[in-house]
Amino acid sequence: MIVAVPAVPRTLTGKKLEVPVERILQGARPAEVAADGAITHPEMLAWFARYARSSDSLPDSEIVHDYAVSKLAGIDRTTVH
């Protein structure tokens, strides 16, 4: 499955939020993983949370991690089983 994301959340110094996005995809609330004022595109944390809730079944944690890292790394395709 390929999912396009509208933007990539980053720290104010430009680092991609790979671990926080992974935690959100595993069910953590966005407010638990990052503060809105400390990142660019804070609305994307809510987007990932909505995506996680709307998925019929979330893949196991290893695949979720690969998905989060791949998407945030700018890779155009990711396979989720």
N, CA, C and O atoms as a GROMACS GRO file, in nm:
protein
  324
    1MET      N    1   0.085  -0.117   0.000
    1MET     CA    2   0.000   0.000   0.000
    1MET      C    3   0.089   0.123   0.000
    1MET      O    4   0.189   0.128   0.072
    2ILE      N    5   0.053   0.220  -0.080
    2ILE     CA    6   0.126   0.346  -0.086
    2ILE      C    7   0.033   0.455  -0.037
    2ILE      O    8  -0.081   0.466  -0.082
    3VAL      N    9   0.081   0.536   0.056
    3VAL     CA   10   0.002   0.645   0.111
    3VAL      C   11   0.080   0.773   0.095
    3VAL      O   12   0.192   0.786   0.146
    4ALA      N   13   0.023   0.869   0.023
    4ALA     CA   14   0.087   0.999   0.008
    4ALA      C   15   0.057   1.083   0.131
    4ALA      O   16  -0.056   1.084   0.180
    5VAL      N   17   0.157   1.152   0.181
    5VAL     CA   18   0.137   1.242   0.294
    5VAL      C   19   0.153   1.385   0.245
    5VAL      O   20   0.241   1.414   0.164
    6PRO      N   21   0.067   1.475   0.294
    6PRO     CA   22   0.070   1.614   0.246
    6PRO      C   23   0.198   1.690   0.284
    6PRO      O   24   0.240   1.779   0.210
    7ALA      N   25   0.258   1.657   0.396
    7ALA     CA   26   0.378   1.727   0.442
    7ALA      C   27   0.452   1.637   0.541
    7ALA      O   28   0.396   1.540   0.592
    8VAL      N   29   0.577   1.670   0.567
    8VAL     CA   30   0.658   1.592   0.660
    8VAL      C   31   0.684   1.679   0.784
    8VAL      O   32   0.744   1.786   0.773
    9PRO      N   33   0.640   1.633   0.901
    9PRO     CA   34   0.670   1.710   1.022
    9PRO      C   35   0.818   1.700   1.057
    9PRO      O   36   0.878   1.593   1.049
   10ARG      N   37   0.876   1.813   1.096
   10ARG     CA   38   1.018   1.820   1.129
   10ARG      C   39   1.036   1.903   1.256
   10ARG      O   40   0.950   1.981   1.294
   11THR      N   41   1.152   1.884   1.320
   11THR     CA   42   1.187   1.971   1.431
   11THR      C   43   1.222   2.108   1.372
   11THR      O   44   1.234   2.122   1.250
   12LEU      N   45   1.236   2.207   1.457
   12LEU     CA   46   1.271   2.341   1.408
   12LEU      C   47   1.411   2.347   1.350
   12LEU      O   48   1.445   2.442   1.279
   13THR      N   49   1.494   2.245   1.380
   13THR     CA   50   1.627   2.238   1.321
   13THR      C   51   1.630   2.153   1.195
   13THR      O   52   1.736   2.133   1.135
   14GLY      N   53   1.513   2.102   1.152
   14GLY     CA   54   1.503   2.032   1.025
   14GLY      C   55   1.506   1.880   1.030
   14GLY      O   56   1.501   1.816   0.925
   15LYS      N   57   1.514   1.821   1.148
   15LYS     CA   58   1.516   1.675   1.156
   15LYS      C   59   1.374   1.618   1.142
   15LYS      O   60   1.280   1.672   1.198
   16LYS      N   61   1.362   1.510   1.066
   16LYS     CA   62   1.232   1.446   1.047
   16LYS      C   63   1.187   1.375   1.174
   16LYS      O   64   1.269   1.318   1.246
   17LEU      N   65   1.058   1.380   1.203
   17LEU     CA   66   1.003   1.320   1.325
   17LEU      C   67   0.968   1.173   1.304
   17LEU      O   68   0.851   1.136   1.306
   18GLU      N   69   1.068   1.090   1.282
   18GLU     CA   70   1.044   0.949   1.253
   18GLU      C   71   0.986   0.874   1.372
   18GLU      O   72   0.884   0.806   1.358
   19VAL      N   73   1.048   0.884   1.488
   19VAL     CA   74   1.002   0.809   1.606
   19VAL      C   75   0.865   0.860   1.653
   19VAL      O   76   0.778   0.778   1.682
   20PRO      N   77   0.843   0.992   1.662
   20PRO     CA   78   0.709   1.036   1.702
   20PRO      C   79   0.599   0.989   1.606
   20PRO      O   80   0.491   0.951   1.650
   21VAL      N   81   0.626   0.990   1.477
   21VAL     CA   82   0.526   0.942   1.380
   21VAL      C   83   0.504   0.792   1.400
   21VAL      O   84   0.391   0.745   1.394
   22GLU      N   85   0.610   0.719   1.422
   22GLU     CA   86   0.596   0.575   1.448
   22GLU      C   87   0.508   0.551   1.570
   22GLU      O   88   0.419   0.466   1.568
   23ARG      N   89   0.531   0.627   1.676
   23ARG     CA   90   0.451   0.611   1.798
   23ARG      C   91   0.305   0.645   1.774
   23ARG      O   92   0.216   0.578   1.827
   24ILE      N   93   0.279   0.749   1.695
   24ILE     CA   94   0.141   0.785   1.661
   24ILE      C   95   0.075   0.673   1.582
   24ILE      O   96  -0.040   0.638   1.608
   25LEU      N   97   0.147   0.615   1.486
   25LEU     CA   98   0.091   0.505   1.407
   25LEU      C   99   0.064   0.383   1.494
   25LEU      O  100  -0.020   0.299   1.459
   26GLN      N  101   0.133   0.372   1.607
   26GLN     CA  102   0.110   0.262   1.699
   26GLN      C  103   0.003   0.295   1.803
   26GLN      O  104  -0.028   0.211   1.888
   27GLY      N  105  -0.053   0.416   1.798
   27GLY     CA  106  -0.166   0.450   1.884
   27GLY      C  107  -0.145   0.560   1.985
   27GLY      O  108  -0.239   0.596   2.055
   28ALA      N  109  -0.024   0.617   1.996
   28ALA     CA  110  -0.001   0.727   2.090
   28ALA      C  111  -0.073   0.853   2.042
   28ALA      O  112  -0.093   0.873   1.922
   29ARG      N  113  -0.113   0.937   2.137
   29ARG     CA  114  -0.176   1.064   2.102
   29ARG      C  115  -0.068   1.163   2.058
   29ARG      O  116   0.041   1.164   2.114
   30PRO      N  117  -0.097   1.247   1.958
   30PRO     CA  118   0.002   1.344   1.910
   30PRO      C  119   0.060   1.431   2.022
   30PRO      O  120   0.180   1.460   2.021
   31ALA      N  121  -0.021   1.474   2.117
   31ALA     CA  122   0.027   1.559   2.226
   31ALA      C  123   0.128   1.487   2.315
   31ALA      O  124   0.206   1.552   2.385
   32GLU      N  125   0.127   1.355   2.312
   32GLU     CA  126   0.221   1.277   2.393
   32GLU      C  127   0.360   1.266   2.329
   32GLU      O  128   0.457   1.235   2.398
   33VAL      N  129   0.368   1.291   2.200
   33VAL     CA  130   0.495   1.264   2.131
   33VAL      C  131   0.570   1.390   2.088
   33VAL      O  132   0.691   1.384   2.066
   34ALA      N  133   0.502   1.503   2.075
   34ALA     CA  134   0.569   1.626   2.032
   34ALA      C  135   0.483   1.747   2.066
   34ALA      O  136   0.360   1.740   2.066
   35ALA      N  137   0.549   1.857   2.094
   35ALA     CA  138   0.479   1.983   2.120
   35ALA      C  139   0.461   2.060   1.990
   35ALA      O  140   0.555   2.072   1.912
   36ASP      N  141   0.341   2.112   1.966
   36ASP     CA  142   0.312   2.184   1.842
   36ASP      C  143   0.413   2.295   1.813
   36ASP      O  144   0.454   2.312   1.699
   37GLY      N  145   0.452   2.370   1.914
   37GLY     CA  146   0.542   2.483   1.893
   37GLY      C  147   0.685   2.444   1.863
   37GLY      O  148   0.767   2.530   1.830
   38ALA      N  149   0.716   2.317   1.874
   38ALA     CA  150   0.854   2.271   1.853
   38ALA      C  151   0.876   2.206   1.718
   38ALA      O  152   0.986   2.157   1.689
   39ILE      N  153   0.773   2.204   1.634
   39ILE     CA  154   0.786   2.136   1.505
   39ILE      C  155   0.722   2.217   1.393
   39ILE      O  156   0.639   2.304   1.416
   40THR      N  157   0.764   2.185   1.271
   40THR     CA  158   0.697   2.240   1.154
   40THR      C  159   0.583   2.146   1.118
   40THR      O  160   0.591   2.027   1.148
   41HIS      N  161   0.482   2.194   1.057
   41HIS     CA  162   0.365   2.116   1.015
   41HIS      C  163   0.305   2.034   1.130
   41HIS      O  164   0.287   1.914   1.117
   42PRO      N  165   0.274   2.098   1.243
   42PRO     CA  166   0.217   2.023   1.356
   42PRO      C  167   0.082   1.958   1.321
   42PRO      O  168   0.043   1.860   1.384
   43GLU      N  169   0.014   2.012   1.224
   43GLU     CA  170  -0.114   1.952   1.181
   43GLU      C  171  -0.096   1.811   1.127
   43GLU      O  172  -0.191   1.733   1.124
   44MET      N  173   0.025   1.778   1.085
   44MET     CA  174   0.051   1.645   1.032
   44MET      C  175   0.047   1.538   1.140
   44MET      O  176   0.018   1.422   1.111
   45LEU      N  177   0.074   1.574   1.264
   45LEU     CA  178   0.064   1.476   1.371
   45LEU      C  179  -0.080   1.427   1.383
   45LEU      O  180  -0.104   1.308   1.400
   46ALA      N  181  -0.175   1.520   1.374
   46ALA     CA  182  -0.317   1.482   1.377
   46ALA      C  183  -0.352   1.402   1.252
   46ALA      O  184  -0.434   1.310   1.259
   47TRP      N  185  -0.292   1.435   1.138
   47TRP     CA  186  -0.317   1.361   1.014
   47TRP      C  187  -0.276   1.216   1.032
   47TRP      O  188  -0.351   1.125   0.997
   48PHE      N  189  -0.155   1.192   1.087
   48PHE     CA  190  -0.109   1.055   1.108
   48PHE      C  191  -0.197   0.982   1.209
   48PHE      O  192  -0.222   0.862   1.194
   49ALA      N  193  -0.246   1.053   1.312
   49ALA     CA  194  -0.335   0.991   1.410
   49ALA      C  195  -0.466   0.951   1.344
   49ALA      O  196  -0.517   0.841   1.369
   50ARG      N  197  -0.522   1.037   1.259
   50ARG     CA  198  -0.646   1.002   1.188
   50ARG      C  199  -0.622   0.884   1.095
   50ARG      O  200  -0.707   0.796   1.084
   51TYR      N  201  -0.508   0.882   1.029
   51TYR     CA  202  -0.475   0.770   0.940
   51TYR      C  203  -0.468   0.640   1.020
   51TYR      O  204  -0.523   0.538   0.978
   52ALA      N  205  -0.402   0.643   1.135
   52ALA     CA  206  -0.389   0.523   1.218
   52ALA      C  207  -0.526   0.473   1.262
   52ALA      O  208  -0.552   0.353   1.262
   53ARG      N  209  -0.614   0.565   1.302
   53ARG     CA  210  -0.749   0.526   1.346
   53ARG      C  211  -0.834   0.474   1.232
   53ARG      O  212  -0.919   0.387   1.252
   54SER      N  213  -0.814   0.526   1.112
   54SER     CA  214  -0.898   0.488   0.999
   54SER      C  215  -0.854   0.359   0.932
   54SER      O  216  -0.929   0.301   0.854
   55SER      N  217  -0.733   0.313   0.961
   55SER     CA  218  -0.684   0.189   0.902
   55SER      C  219  -0.764   0.071   0.958
   55SER      O  220  -0.791   0.065   1.077
   56ASP      N  221  -0.800  -0.021   0.870
   56ASP     CA  222  -0.874  -0.140   0.915
   56ASP      C  223  -0.795  -0.219   1.016
   56ASP      O  224  -0.848  -0.261   1.119
   57SER      N  225  -0.668  -0.239   0.987
   57SER     CA  226  -0.581  -0.308   1.082
   57SER      C  227  -0.441  -0.253   1.062
   57SER      O  228  -0.392  -0.244   0.949
   58LEU      N  229  -0.377  -0.217   1.171
   58LEU     CA  230  -0.242  -0.165   1.161
   58LEU      C  231  -0.143  -0.280   1.145
   58LEU      O  232  -0.160  -0.385   1.206
   59PRO      N  233  -0.041  -0.260   1.064
   59PRO     CA  234   0.062  -0.363   1.050
   59PRO      C  235   0.141  -0.376   1.181
   59PRO      O  236   0.131  -0.291   1.269
   60ASP      N  237   0.218  -0.484   1.192
   60ASP     CA  238   0.297  -0.502   1.315
   60ASP      C  239   0.400  -0.390   1.329
   60ASP      O  240   0.425  -0.316   1.234
   61SER      N  241   0.458  -0.378   1.447
   61SER     CA  242   0.541  -0.262   1.477
   61SER      C  243   0.662  -0.249   1.386
   61SER      O  244   0.702  -0.137   1.354
   62GLU      N  245   0.721  -0.359   1.342
   62GLU     CA  246   0.837  -0.350   1.253
   62GLU      C  247   0.798  -0.288   1.120
   62GLU      O  248   0.869  -0.203   1.068
   63ILE      N  249   0.684  -0.329   1.067
   63ILE     CA  250   0.640  -0.273   0.940
   63ILE      C  251   0.597  -0.128   0.958
   63ILE      O  252   0.622  -0.046   0.870
   64VAL      N  253   0.532  -0.095   1.070
   64VAL     CA  254   0.495   0.044   1.097
   64VAL      C  255   0.621   0.129   1.101
   64VAL      O  256   0.624   0.238   1.044
   65HIS      N  257   0.726   0.080   1.169
   65HIS     CA  258   0.850   0.156   1.176
   65HIS      C  259   0.908   0.175   1.036
   65HIS      O  260   0.946   0.286   1.000
   66ASP      N  261   0.913   0.069   0.956
   66ASP     CA  262   0.964   0.080   0.820
   66ASP      C  263   0.882   0.179   0.739
   66ASP      O  264   0.937   0.258   0.662
   67TYR      N  265   0.751   0.174   0.757
   67TYR     CA  266   0.662   0.266   0.687
   67TYR      C  267   0.692   0.410   0.726
   67TYR      O  268   0.708   0.496   0.639
   68ALA      N  269   0.700   0.436   0.857
   68ALA     CA  270   0.724   0.572   0.904
   68ALA      C  271   0.859   0.624   0.855
   68ALA      O  272   0.868   0.736   0.806
   69VAL      N  273   0.961   0.544   0.868
   69VAL     CA  274   1.094   0.586   0.826
   69VAL      C  275   1.098   0.606   0.676
   69VAL      O  276   1.156   0.704   0.628
   70SER      N  277   1.039   0.516   0.599
   70SER     CA  278   1.040   0.528   0.454
   70SER      C  279   0.968   0.653   0.408
   70SER      O  280   1.019   0.726   0.323
   71LYS      N  281   0.850   0.678   0.463
   71LYS     CA  282   0.774   0.796   0.422
   71LYS      C  283   0.847   0.923   0.460
   71LYS      O  284   0.852   1.017   0.380
   72LEU      N  285   0.904   0.927   0.578
   72LEU     CA  286   0.972   1.048   0.621
   72LEU      C  287   1.106   1.066   0.551
   72LEU      O  288   1.158   1.177   0.543
   73ALA      N  289   1.161   0.956   0.500
   73ALA     CA  290   1.287   0.964   0.426
   73ALA      C  291   1.263   1.007   0.280
   73ALA      O  292   1.358   1.033   0.207
   74GLY      N  293   1.137   1.014   0.240
   74GLY     CA  294   1.106   1.056   0.106
   74GLY      C  295   1.101   0.943   0.005
   74GLY      O  296   1.099   0.969  -0.116
   75ILE      N  297   1.099   0.819   0.051
   75ILE     CA  298   1.088   0.706  -0.040
   75ILE      C  299   0.946   0.702  -0.094
   75ILE      O  300   0.850   0.716  -0.018
   76ASP      N  301   0.933   0.683  -0.224
   76ASP     CA  302   0.802   0.692  -0.288
   76ASP      C  303   0.714   0.569  -0.270
   76ASP      O  304   0.593   0.578  -0.291
   77ARG      N  305   0.771   0.456  -0.233
   77ARG     CA  306   0.687   0.338  -0.220
   77ARG      C  307   0.724   0.259  -0.095
   77ARG      O  308   0.840   0.250  -0.056
   78THR      N  309   0.621   0.203  -0.035
   78THR     CA  310   0.638   0.121   0.083
   78THR      C  311   0.536   0.008   0.076
   78THR      O  312   0.419   0.032   0.046
   79THR      N  313   0.580  -0.112   0.102
   79THR     CA  314   0.488  -0.225   0.101
   79THR      C  315   0.448  -0.256   0.245
   79THR      O  316   0.533  -0.274   0.332
   80VAL      N  317   0.319  -0.260   0.267
   80VAL     CA  318   0.267  -0.296   0.399
   80VAL      C  319   0.187  -0.422   0.381
   80VAL      O  320   0.095  -0.426   0.298
   81HIS      N  321   0.218  -0.526   0.457
   81HIS     CA  322   0.148  -0.654   0.446
   81HIS      C  323   0.027  -0.655   0.534
   81HIS      O  324  -0.045  -0.754   0.539
   0.00000   0.00000   0.00000
